[in-house]
Amino acid sequence: MNAVFYSRPATPQRQREGERKSVRMIASIRERSATAHDAVISDLSRTGCRVSNIFLRAGNPIWVRFGHLAPIESRVIWARSDIAGIRFEHPLHPAVLDHITNRVAR
């Protein structure tokens, strides 16, 4: 008996926009009309990142600040407990992503 296996393409929600860089760094997260709080950043890409150690609500606008760089306007895409997926409103320039991963993440 021959078995045929099919793979189906990833759903649009699961497709990633760009390569993720595995990092572990602290960034400042600020919600609208709120005080900034430190959070742990991981899985950084040009279009977003994963944050932990902070409670956020899906759909809310936030600003992410890496080191001394200007805050990046972003949105919480999903949130579970103290972990959330963040999408930057404008993709990072590749040089900015390299700067963050090579200098700020140290």
ABEGO torsion letter per residue (X at the ends): XBBBBBBBBBBAAABBBEBBBBBBBBBBBBBBGBBBBBBBBBGBBAAEBBBBGBBBBBGBBBBBBBEABBBBBBBBABBBEABBBBBBABBBBAAAAAAAAAAAAX
